[in-house]
Amino acid sequence: MEHEETESFRRMWARAGFRAEAKAAWAIAINIWKIELSYPLSVLWFIVMPFLWFIPMLITGSAVAGGTESAVLNDLVGTRDWVTYIAIGTSIIGLTISIMWGTGFSLRREQNSGTLETLMSTPIGRSTLVWGSMLHNLSHGGLGVILQLGAAIIFFGVTINAWGIFPALGIIALAVIGLQGVAFAVTCIVLLAKQGWMIVEFISSGLLLVAPMSYPLSVLPPILQYVGMASPLTWSVEGFRGFLMNGLAYQGVVQAVLTLVILDMIFFAFGALMFRYTERYVRAKGALEQF
C-alpha cells in the first residue's frame, strides 16, 4: 500500500507539459469562481459594475451633444453615433481592470490566505498560478463585456455589425496577450512591494487614460498621444470597436492588428521575464511569507 502511494505521488510529481499546466490553470480558475459565487453581493456587484461606468458617460454625452449624434466626433473619427462609439469602447474597461487587478494581485491573495508557499511547492510552473487567475478574470471580465453591450443594444439603441463579431473576438484574444504581460509586471510589483496598490493604480489609470475608450486619441495632448500609441490597450480598443461598428469593412484593420501583435510580443516578453527573475529573487530571499 505504501509503495502504491509513493508511486502515485511520483507520477503526479513527474507530470509536465502544456496539458498538465493547462489543467492546473483551469483548476485554479474554477476554484476562484467557486469562492466568488459563494458571496451573493459579489455577484450583484459584478452585474451592476459595467453600468456604473457607462451610464455617467451616457448622461454627460447627452448633455454636451444634445442628442445621439455629434458632428465633432464625425470630423474626428468618421462617425456621428457617439453612443455606440462610447458603449463599445468602455465595455472593455471591466475586462482590463479585471485582468490587471485580479491577476496582478492573485499571488497576494494567496499570501494573505496563507497558501502561497504551499502553491509554490506544487509540481506546476510558477507562472501557471498567474495564468490560472488570468483565465478566471478573462471569463469574469468577458461576461461583463457581454452584459454591457447587451444592455446597450436593448436599452440605448446601440447597433453593432454582426459580421464584425468574430474578428472582434480575435482582437480580444490579442489584447489578452498584451494585458497578461502587464499583469505579470503588476504581479512583480506586488511581490516586491507587498502593498503596491498605489503603483498598480497609477499604471492601470494611466493605461485607461490614454486608451481611446470614450474619446478619440487625437483629443489628447501630443505627449499622451505618443504614450497611447505605445500601449496595446489602445489598439485593442480601436480594433474591437472598429470591427463591431464597421464589420469586415473596417479600414484600419491592418494597422491595428499589426501594431497590436508587435506590442503584444514586447509587453508579454518583458512581463514574463520580469516575473521569472522577480519570483526567483523573492524565493531566494525567503520573502514569500513576509507581509
DAFEN-V190403 format. One record per pair of residues at least 24 apart in sequence whose ideal C-beta (glycine too) atoms are under 7 Angstrom apart, sorted by the first residue. I is the first residue (numbers start at 1). J is the second residue. D is the distance in Angstrom with one decimal. If there is no record, write none. Layout:
BEGIN
i/j/d
I/J/D
I/J/D
END
This chain:
BEGIN
i/j/d
12/123/6.7
13/123/4.7
15/123/6.4
21/124/6.2
21/125/5.6
21/128/4.9
24/124/4.5
24/128/5.2
24/132/6.7
25/128/5.2
25/131/4.5
25/132/4.0
25/135/5.7
26/135/6.5
28/129/6.7
28/132/2.7
28/133/6.5
29/132/5.2
29/135/3.9
29/136/4.0
32/133/6.6
32/136/4.3
33/136/6.0
46/144/7.0
47/147/6.7
49/94/6.2
49/144/6.7
50/94/5.2
50/144/4.9
50/147/5.6
50/148/3.9
51/148/6.9
51/151/6.7
53/90/5.7
53/93/5.4
54/87/6.4
54/90/5.3
54/148/6.0
57/86/5.4
57/90/6.4
57/214/5.4
58/83/6.8
58/156/6.7
61/86/6.3
76/216/4.6
76/218/5.7
77/216/5.1
79/245/6.7
83/156/6.0
83/157/6.9
83/158/6.1
84/158/4.8
84/159/6.1
84/245/6.3
85/241/7.0
86/214/4.8
87/149/6.9
87/152/4.0
87/156/6.7
87/158/4.7
88/149/7.0
88/240/6.9
88/241/4.5
88/244/5.2
88/245/6.6
89/212/6.7
89/213/3.9
89/214/5.8
89/237/5.5
89/241/5.3
90/213/5.0
90/214/5.6
91/145/4.8
91/148/4.5
91/149/5.3
92/145/6.5
92/213/6.7
92/236/6.8
92/237/5.8
92/240/6.3
93/208/6.7
93/213/6.4
94/141/5.1
94/144/3.7
94/145/6.7
95/141/3.3
95/142/6.3
95/144/6.5
95/145/5.6
96/179/6.5
96/208/6.8
96/233/6.3
97/204/6.5
98/137/4.3
98/140/5.2
98/141/3.5
99/134/6.3
99/137/4.9
99/138/6.7
99/141/6.2
99/179/4.8
99/183/5.6
100/179/6.7
100/182/6.1
100/183/5.9
100/186/5.9
100/204/4.9
101/200/6.8
101/204/6.8
102/133/6.3
102/137/3.9
102/140/7.0
103/130/6.1
103/133/4.7
103/134/4.7
103/137/5.2
103/183/4.0
104/183/5.1
104/186/3.1
104/187/5.3
104/190/6.1
104/200/5.9
105/190/5.8
106/130/6.0
106/133/3.5
107/187/5.9
107/190/6.6
107/191/6.3
108/190/4.8
111/288/7.0
116/288/5.6
117/288/5.3
117/289/6.0
120/283/7.0
120/288/6.4
126/279/5.1
127/275/6.3
130/183/6.8
130/184/6.5
130/187/5.7
134/180/5.7
134/183/6.4
138/176/6.1
160/244/4.5
161/244/6.2
161/245/6.3
161/246/6.2
161/247/3.5
163/247/3.7
163/248/5.1
164/243/3.5
164/244/4.9
164/246/6.6
164/247/4.1
164/248/6.8
164/250/6.7
167/243/4.4
168/240/5.1
168/243/4.2
168/244/5.1
171/236/6.0
171/239/4.0
171/240/4.7
171/243/6.5
172/240/6.5
174/236/6.9
174/260/5.0
174/261/6.6
174/264/5.9
175/232/6.6
175/236/3.5
177/264/4.3
177/268/5.4
178/232/3.0
178/263/5.8
178/264/4.3
178/267/4.6
178/268/6.6
180/268/6.3
180/271/6.9
181/267/3.5
181/268/3.8
181/270/6.2
181/271/3.4
181/272/6.8
182/267/6.2
182/271/6.3
184/271/3.3
184/272/5.6
184/274/6.2
184/275/4.2
185/271/4.7
185/274/5.5
187/275/5.9
188/274/5.1
188/275/5.6
188/278/4.0
191/278/5.7
191/279/6.9
191/282/5.0
192/278/6.4
194/291/6.2
207/231/5.7
207/233/5.1
210/234/6.5
211/237/5.3
212/237/5.7
212/238/6.4
213/237/5.5
232/260/5.9
232/263/4.2
232/264/5.7
232/267/5.7
235/259/4.9
235/260/4.2
235/263/6.7
236/260/6.2
END
